[in-house]
Amino acid sequence: MSTAAARAHAAAQSISKVETFFMAHHAAVSQTPAVADFTFGNPHEMALPPLVQAIKTRAEPQDVNWYAYKSNESEACAFLAGVLSEELGLPYEEEDIALTKGAFGAIKMAFTMLLEAGDECIVPLPGWFCYGSMLAAAGAVEVQVPLASETFDLDLAAIAGAITPKTRIVVVNTPHNPTGRIYSRAELEALADLLNAKSREIGRRIWILSDEPYRRIRFDGIGFTSPAAVYPHTLIDYSYGKILLAPGLRLGYLAITPTLPAEERNELRALRFAVQMADGWNVPDAPLIYALPDLETLSIDLGALARRRDHMLGALSDWGYRMTRPEGTFYLWGRAPGDDSGAFAEALAQSGIYVMPGTIFDRPTDFRICLTATDHMITAALPAFQAAAQG
């Protein structure tokens, strides 16, 4: 088998449990229509009207080059640099921004820029289930490291123990999918100190990929610190699909930290275009680029999302579920009755209630609920959760 074919097979194997679940879920819904579908972060209500209007407006050509090839358009990148500078308190410039097809595209770009065959990337567990397949396709190795068992904080001792001379990237997902944890500045500073020390020890720089698609979905007035604020060797990926609840709009970016030493910063800037082309013209469609200033001001109703969180969290906690109170994202994470998320999910599915079992996250004792569901769906689903808790 060729190296390329081996990588493709490794990627397929890594994502197989997600593919199997996805196909089985669709088949189940066709047989037992969903009363409430809490599996994926899809919308269950019509899109935000200003979002629809912005796309319609920006789809109307204003000159003959409206639909010409696009890259890192100067106006859009300068706009995002200004937005990021204000939001994160760092002096971003236009050349630090690469426009991508969502966070997926930005992560792929980071992996292409930083990884060589055989390099290792440390990934938190539980965590997003697509890193592994993307790393396998890049010929790199996913090294799963558990988060702290009860708090889901970063386990610095576990990270330190997982670092080898082949370690190139540590993924930090904040706010964290699936637990909703937001890491404090002190926690990130401790990680930065660790990675600086370990980089000197192995004689090679370890990078952070800060996966931040939920950065603006936070509750209870909790602030946000990006790893980029404390560790210059950080690349940020971001997607508008979460804050707009429109995952089918592939719009995001990769941001190079402006405090990176000048030589390394300029090297990454110079790679932007070539890497995007090599990754399959990894640039958003023209109307989405034009619409960036319109979309930047929009958001799903975070107040309504918080109320849904509190409603469901309160009910499940009252019935004995061990739940984690999310500080951000639109997920709830908790322990399944009997510590068997597969059986729990199957039992709920009999009533048309669908949740994501923790087996997808390599955590079979737990389950995830997506709060993008409507109020009506939550109300209709709660009796089934109560019945499941009571055995």
Backbone torsions as a table, in degrees:
resi	resn	phi	psi	omega
1	MET	NA	134.2	179.7
2	SER	-68.0	161.9	178.4
3	THR	-59.5	-42.6	-179.5
4	ALA	-63.1	-43.6	179.5
5	ALA	-65.3	-37.6	179.1
6	ALA	-63.9	-39.6	177.7
7	ARG	-65.0	-41.5	179.4
8	ALA	-63.1	-41.7	178.3
9	HIS	-65.9	-39.4	178.3
10	ALA	-64.5	-39.7	177.6
11	ALA	-64.4	-42.2	179.6
12	ALA	-63.8	-40.0	179.7
13	GLN	-66.1	-38.8	-178.2
14	SER	-64.9	-35.9	-176.3
15	ILE	-96.6	2.5	-171.3
16	SER	-61.8	-37.3	-178.2
17	LYS	-67.3	-33.2	177.4
18	VAL	-71.3	-43.5	178.1
19	GLU	-61.0	-43.2	179.3
20	THR	-62.3	-44.5	178.8
21	PHE	-63.7	-43.3	-178.4
22	PHE	-60.0	-46.4	-179.1
23	MET	-67.7	-41.7	179.7
24	ALA	-65.7	-36.9	178.8
25	HIS	-63.3	-45.1	178.9
26	HIS	-62.5	-40.3	178.6
27	ALA	-65.3	-40.7	-179.3
28	ALA	-65.3	-42.5	-179.2
29	VAL	-64.7	-33.5	178.4
30	SER	-66.9	-27.8	179.9
31	GLN	-91.4	-38.5	178.2
32	THR	-126.7	92.0	-176.2
33	PRO	-52.5	145.1	-173.6
34	ALA	-71.1	124.3	164.3
35	VAL	-76.7	-40.1	177.3
36	ALA	-152.1	124.6	-179.7
37	ASP	-111.1	105.4	-178.0
38	PHE	-104.6	21.7	-172.0
39	THR	-80.9	-70.2	-174.3
40	PHE	-103.8	160.8	-179.1
41	GLY	-79.5	59.1	177.9
42	ASN	-99.8	154.1	176.7
43	PRO	-73.5	148.3	174.7
44	HIS	-122.3	10.6	173.8
45	GLU	-135.4	165.3	-178.8
46	MET	-62.4	151.7	-177.8
47	ALA	-62.1	157.1	177.3
48	LEU	-56.4	124.9	-178.7
49	PRO	-54.0	-42.6	178.6
50	PRO	-63.9	-28.2	175.7
51	LEU	-65.0	-47.2	179.7
52	VAL	-62.3	-42.7	-177.9
53	GLN	-66.1	-39.3	179.8
54	ALA	-62.5	-42.3	179.6
55	ILE	-66.6	-42.2	177.7
56	LYS	-59.9	-45.2	-177.6
57	THR	-64.6	-46.0	-175.4
58	ARG	-77.5	-13.0	175.7
59	ALA	-78.4	-17.3	-179.6
60	GLU	-78.1	115.6	-175.8
61	PRO	-65.9	139.2	178.5
62	GLN	-110.0	-8.2	174.5
63	ASP	-160.2	175.0	-174.1
64	VAL	-70.0	-18.6	-179.1
65	ASN	-96.5	10.0	-174.9
66	TRP	-56.9	-38.9	-178.9
67	TYR	-110.6	24.1	173.8
68	ALA	-72.6	169.5	177.4
69	TYR	-52.1	137.8	178.6
70	LYS	-119.1	151.5	175.5
71	SER	-135.0	-136.9	178.2
72	ASN	-84.4	79.4	-174.1
73	GLU	-58.0	130.4	-171.9
74	SER	-56.6	-46.3	-176.8
75	GLU	-63.8	-42.9	-179.0
76	ALA	-67.5	-43.0	-179.1
77	CYS	-67.8	-38.6	176.6
78	ALA	-64.4	-39.8	177.4
79	PHE	-60.9	-48.1	-178.9
80	LEU	-66.3	-36.1	177.0
81	ALA	-60.8	-40.2	177.5
82	GLY	-66.2	-42.0	179.0
83	VAL	-62.0	-48.3	-178.7
84	LEU	-65.5	-38.7	179.3
85	SER	-59.6	-43.3	179.8
86	GLU	-71.0	-40.7	-175.2
87	GLU	-72.7	-41.2	-174.1
88	LEU	-104.8	-7.2	178.2
89	GLY	71.4	31.1	179.4
90	LEU	-126.1	147.4	-173.1
91	PRO	-83.8	68.4	178.7
92	TYR	-67.1	147.7	174.3
93	GLU	-123.4	163.8	-176.7
94	GLU	-49.1	-42.6	-174.7
95	GLU	-73.7	-6.2	177.7
96	ASP	-85.4	-6.0	-173.0
97	ILE	-110.7	132.3	171.6
98	ALA	-119.9	123.0	179.0
99	LEU	-76.7	133.5	-175.1
100	THR	-137.1	167.1	175.4
101	LYS	-80.3	79.8	179.4
102	GLY	71.3	-176.0	178.0
103	ALA	-66.4	-32.5	175.4
104	PHE	-52.5	-50.0	-178.7
105	GLY	-63.6	-37.8	179.9
106	ALA	-68.1	-40.4	177.7
107	ILE	-64.2	-44.2	177.7
108	LYS	-59.1	-40.7	-179.8
109	MET	-65.0	-42.4	178.6
110	ALA	-62.3	-43.4	179.2
111	PHE	-63.3	-41.0	179.3
112	THR	-64.9	-39.4	-178.7
113	MET	-68.3	-39.7	-165.6
114	LEU	-104.3	-25.4	-168.1
115	LEU	-99.5	140.8	168.2
116	GLU	-110.3	161.4	179.3
117	ALA	-55.3	130.9	179.1
118	GLY	90.8	-10.4	176.6
119	ASP	-64.2	155.5	-179.8
120	GLU	-111.6	144.1	178.8
121	CYS	-127.7	121.7	-179.4
122	ILE	-84.5	128.4	-174.3
123	VAL	-126.2	133.0	-179.5
124	PRO	-72.5	149.0	179.1
125	LEU	-131.2	127.6	1.5
126	PRO	-70.4	156.0	-179.5
127	GLY	-166.1	177.2	-179.1
128	TRP	-54.8	140.8	-167.8
129	PHE	-93.7	10.8	-177.8
130	CYS	-109.1	-9.6	179.3
131	TYR	-57.7	-45.7	-173.2
132	GLY	-58.5	-45.3	-178.7
133	SER	-67.6	-36.2	178.6
134	MET	-68.6	-38.3	177.3
135	LEU	-67.0	-41.3	179.1
136	ALA	-61.6	-40.9	178.9
137	ALA	-64.1	-26.8	178.7
138	ALA	-87.3	-0.4	-179.0
139	GLY	78.1	15.3	-179.9
140	ALA	-103.2	175.5	-173.7
141	VAL	-118.5	127.2	174.0
142	GLU	-83.0	127.5	176.0
143	VAL	-115.3	105.8	-177.3
144	GLN	-81.7	131.5	-179.8
145	VAL	-128.0	127.4	-176.5
146	PRO	-69.5	145.2	167.1
147	LEU	-76.0	167.0	176.4
148	ALA	-55.9	135.3	-165.2
149	SER	-63.5	-35.1	-176.2
150	GLU	-103.0	-40.6	-175.9
151	THR	-90.9	-21.4	-174.3
152	PHE	63.5	24.9	169.3
153	ASP	-68.6	165.3	171.7
154	LEU	-64.8	130.8	178.4
155	ASP	-94.3	93.9	-174.0
156	LEU	-64.8	-35.7	178.7
157	ALA	-64.7	-40.2	179.2
158	ALA	-67.3	-39.9	177.8
159	ILE	-63.2	-46.1	-180.0
160	ALA	-59.5	-40.7	-179.3
161	GLY	-69.2	-21.6	-178.1
162	ALA	-90.0	-12.6	-176.9
163	ILE	-75.7	131.8	177.1
164	THR	-129.7	175.4	176.0
165	PRO	-59.5	-16.2	179.9
166	LYS	-92.1	-5.0	-177.8
167	THR	-67.7	129.4	-179.3
168	ARG	-121.8	-33.5	-175.4
169	ILE	-137.2	143.2	165.6
170	VAL	-117.2	124.4	178.3
171	VAL	-85.1	129.7	172.9
172	VAL	-121.3	116.2	-178.9
173	ASN	-108.1	106.5	-177.2
174	THR	-141.8	127.3	-10.3
175	PRO	-57.0	148.9	-165.7
176	HIS	-92.6	130.1	170.6
177	ASN	-98.3	117.9	22.2
178	PRO	-107.8	-1.2	-167.9
179	THR	-85.3	-20.1	-176.7
180	GLY	82.1	9.0	-178.8
181	ARG	-71.1	138.2	172.3
182	ILE	-115.1	124.7	-174.7
183	TYR	-82.8	136.8	-176.9
184	SER	-75.6	163.2	177.1
185	ARG	-61.1	-41.2	-179.7
186	ALA	-61.7	-40.6	179.3
187	GLU	-64.4	-41.6	-179.7
188	LEU	-71.4	-34.5	176.0
189	GLU	-64.8	-38.2	177.0
190	ALA	-64.9	-39.4	176.0
191	LEU	-63.8	-42.2	179.0
192	ALA	-60.2	-44.0	178.2
193	ASP	-60.4	-42.5	179.0
194	LEU	-61.6	-47.4	-176.1
195	LEU	-69.7	-33.6	174.3
196	ASN	-62.6	-45.6	179.9
197	ALA	-64.9	-44.1	-178.7
198	LYS	-68.3	-34.6	177.9
199	SER	-62.8	-42.1	176.7
200	ARG	-64.8	-38.6	-176.9
201	GLU	-64.8	-42.9	-176.9
202	ILE	-91.5	-6.3	178.4
203	GLY	71.8	28.7	-177.7
204	ARG	-155.4	137.9	-176.9
205	ARG	-72.4	130.2	172.7
206	ILE	-98.0	129.6	-178.0
207	TRP	-100.4	158.7	167.3
208	ILE	-107.5	131.4	164.5
209	LEU	-100.7	109.7	-179.3
210	SER	-92.3	106.1	-176.0
211	ASP	-89.1	103.7	-168.0
212	GLU	-121.9	36.4	-177.8
213	PRO	-67.0	-18.5	179.8
214	TYR	-102.8	15.5	-172.0
215	ARG	-54.2	-33.5	-175.9
216	ARG	-97.7	3.3	177.9
217	ILE	-105.1	90.0	-176.7
218	ARG	-133.6	154.9	-175.5
219	PHE	-118.3	162.5	168.8
220	ASP	59.2	27.1	178.2
221	GLY	69.5	16.3	-179.0
222	ILE	-69.4	133.8	179.4
223	GLY	-80.1	-178.4	-177.6
224	PHE	-141.3	132.5	170.9
225	THR	-120.1	126.2	174.5
226	SER	-83.9	143.7	172.5
227	PRO	-53.1	-26.8	179.3
228	ALA	-61.0	-24.3	-178.8
229	ALA	-73.3	-19.7	-174.9
230	VAL	-124.1	-8.5	-176.6
231	TYR	-142.0	102.6	-174.8
232	PRO	-57.8	-31.5	-178.4
233	HIS	-82.6	58.3	-179.2
234	THR	-125.9	135.7	168.2
235	LEU	-111.8	135.5	-179.9
236	ILE	-105.5	131.2	167.7
237	ASP	-109.3	143.9	-177.7
238	TYR	-143.9	150.7	177.5
239	SER	-135.2	141.1	173.5
240	TYR	-83.4	-7.9	-175.5
241	GLY	-65.4	-23.6	-178.1
242	LYS	-84.0	-53.9	-176.4
243	ILE	-65.0	-25.3	177.0
244	LEU	-95.1	-6.7	-172.7
245	LEU	46.9	55.3	-179.3
246	ALA	-143.4	68.0	-175.4
247	PRO	-64.4	-16.5	177.8
248	GLY	-77.7	-8.4	173.6
249	LEU	-92.8	108.3	-173.5
250	ARG	-87.7	83.1	-176.4
251	LEU	-133.8	119.8	178.9
252	GLY	-162.6	-168.6	178.7
253	TYR	-158.6	159.8	170.0
254	LEU	-112.3	132.7	-177.0
255	ALA	-120.0	128.4	176.2
256	ILE	-87.0	130.0	-177.5
257	THR	-66.6	126.6	-174.5
258	PRO	-70.1	-17.0	177.6
259	THR	-86.4	2.9	175.1
260	LEU	-60.5	141.2	176.2
261	PRO	-49.7	141.1	-168.9
262	ALA	-54.7	-42.5	-177.4
263	GLU	-62.5	-44.4	179.8
264	GLU	-71.0	-37.9	178.2
265	ARG	-61.2	-46.1	-178.5
266	ASN	-67.4	-33.8	178.1
267	GLU	-64.3	-44.5	179.0
268	LEU	-67.4	-39.9	176.9
269	ARG	-58.0	-42.1	-177.6
270	ALA	-68.4	-22.2	-178.4
271	LEU	-84.9	-14.7	-170.2
272	ARG	-50.6	-58.9	-172.7
273	PHE	-62.4	-47.3	-176.9
274	ALA	-61.5	-41.4	-179.0
275	VAL	-68.4	-41.3	178.2
276	GLN	-61.7	-38.9	178.3
277	MET	-68.5	-43.3	-179.9
278	ALA	-64.4	-28.2	179.0
279	ASP	-86.5	13.8	174.7
280	GLY	92.3	44.9	-178.1
281	TRP	51.3	61.1	-175.5
282	ASN	-77.7	68.6	-178.2
283	VAL	-136.0	138.7	179.2
284	PRO	-61.9	158.3	176.2
285	ASP	-65.2	149.8	-171.9
286	ALA	-51.6	-49.6	-178.0
287	PRO	-58.6	-33.2	179.2
288	LEU	-70.0	-36.3	176.5
289	ILE	-63.5	-46.1	179.4
290	TYR	-62.9	-31.6	-174.2
291	ALA	-83.5	-4.1	-175.0
292	LEU	-49.6	-49.0	-179.7
293	PRO	-61.8	-32.3	177.4
294	ASP	-69.4	-44.6	-174.4
295	LEU	-73.4	-28.7	-178.0
296	GLU	-58.7	-29.6	-175.8
297	THR	-89.3	-4.0	-173.6
298	LEU	-98.0	155.4	178.3
299	SER	-159.6	147.5	167.0
300	ILE	-63.0	166.7	-176.9
301	ASP	-76.9	98.8	-177.2
302	LEU	-70.1	-29.8	176.0
303	GLY	-64.3	-43.1	177.8
304	ALA	-65.8	-37.4	178.6
305	LEU	-64.0	-41.8	178.5
306	ALA	-64.2	-39.6	178.7
307	ARG	-64.4	-39.8	177.0
308	ARG	-63.9	-41.4	176.7
309	ARG	-57.7	-50.8	-175.6
310	ASP	-65.6	-38.7	179.1
311	HIS	-61.2	-50.6	-176.1
312	MET	-73.8	-40.0	-179.7
313	LEU	-63.0	-41.7	179.6
314	GLY	-64.1	-45.5	-179.0
315	ALA	-64.7	-47.4	-177.9
316	LEU	-65.1	-39.2	178.7
317	SER	-64.7	-40.1	178.2
318	ASP	-60.8	-30.7	-177.9
319	TRP	-90.5	6.6	174.1
320	GLY	97.3	2.8	176.5
321	TYR	-69.9	140.4	175.5
322	ARG	-93.2	98.9	-173.8
323	MET	-109.6	152.2	172.5
324	THR	-97.2	128.5	179.1
325	ARG	-79.2	112.1	-176.5
326	PRO	-74.0	138.1	175.3
327	GLU	-90.1	-18.5	179.5
328	GLY	-159.0	-173.6	-174.6
329	THR	70.7	-172.8	173.8
330	PHE	-122.7	43.8	-179.3
331	TYR	-125.3	154.5	165.4
332	LEU	-117.1	140.1	-177.9
333	TRP	-127.8	131.9	-178.1
334	GLY	-158.8	174.8	-178.8
335	ARG	-87.4	130.7	179.8
336	ALA	-75.3	146.2	173.4
337	PRO	-55.8	133.9	-178.5
338	GLY	73.2	6.9	-179.9
339	ASP	58.9	27.5	-177.9
340	ASP	-129.0	92.2	-175.3
341	SER	-70.0	-27.9	178.8
342	GLY	-65.7	-48.7	179.1
343	ALA	-65.4	-38.9	178.7
344	PHE	-61.6	-47.0	-180.0
345	ALA	-63.9	-39.9	179.0
346	GLU	-65.0	-40.2	179.6
347	ALA	-64.2	-43.6	178.4
348	LEU	-64.4	-38.0	-177.6
349	ALA	-61.4	-26.0	177.8
350	GLN	-62.4	-24.1	178.8
351	SER	-102.8	9.7	-179.4
352	GLY	78.4	20.9	177.2
353	ILE	-107.5	120.9	-173.9
354	TYR	-118.5	124.9	174.7
355	VAL	-123.6	168.2	178.7
356	MET	-97.9	116.6	179.1
357	PRO	-68.9	150.2	-178.6
358	GLY	-67.5	-10.1	175.7
359	THR	-58.4	-30.1	178.3
360	ILE	-64.4	-28.1	-179.1
361	PHE	-102.7	14.8	-175.8
362	ASP	58.3	33.5	177.5
363	ARG	-136.4	76.3	-169.5
364	PRO	-66.3	-12.8	179.7
365	THR	-80.7	-16.3	-169.8
366	ASP	-115.5	172.6	178.4
367	PHE	-145.4	161.0	178.9
368	ARG	-123.0	138.7	174.6
369	ILE	-115.3	132.1	175.8
370	CYS	-96.1	122.7	-175.1
371	LEU	-86.9	12.7	173.2
372	THR	-74.9	-1.9	174.6
373	ALA	-63.9	160.4	179.1
374	THR	-81.5	164.6	175.5
375	ASP	-58.1	-40.6	-179.4
376	HIS	-62.7	-42.1	179.5
377	MET	-62.7	-42.3	179.8
378	ILE	-63.5	-46.7	179.4
379	THR	-60.4	-41.8	-179.1
380	ALA	-68.4	-28.2	-175.1
381	ALA	-86.1	-26.2	-171.5
382	LEU	-57.1	-39.7	178.1
383	PRO	-57.6	-35.1	179.5
384	ALA	-68.5	-37.2	176.6
385	PHE	-65.9	-40.4	178.4
386	GLN	-62.7	-44.7	179.8
387	ALA	-62.4	-40.0	-179.4
388	ALA	-65.8	-36.0	179.7
389	ALA	-67.9	-30.7	-177.1
390	GLN	-88.0	-0.7	175.4
391	GLY	82.2	NA	NA
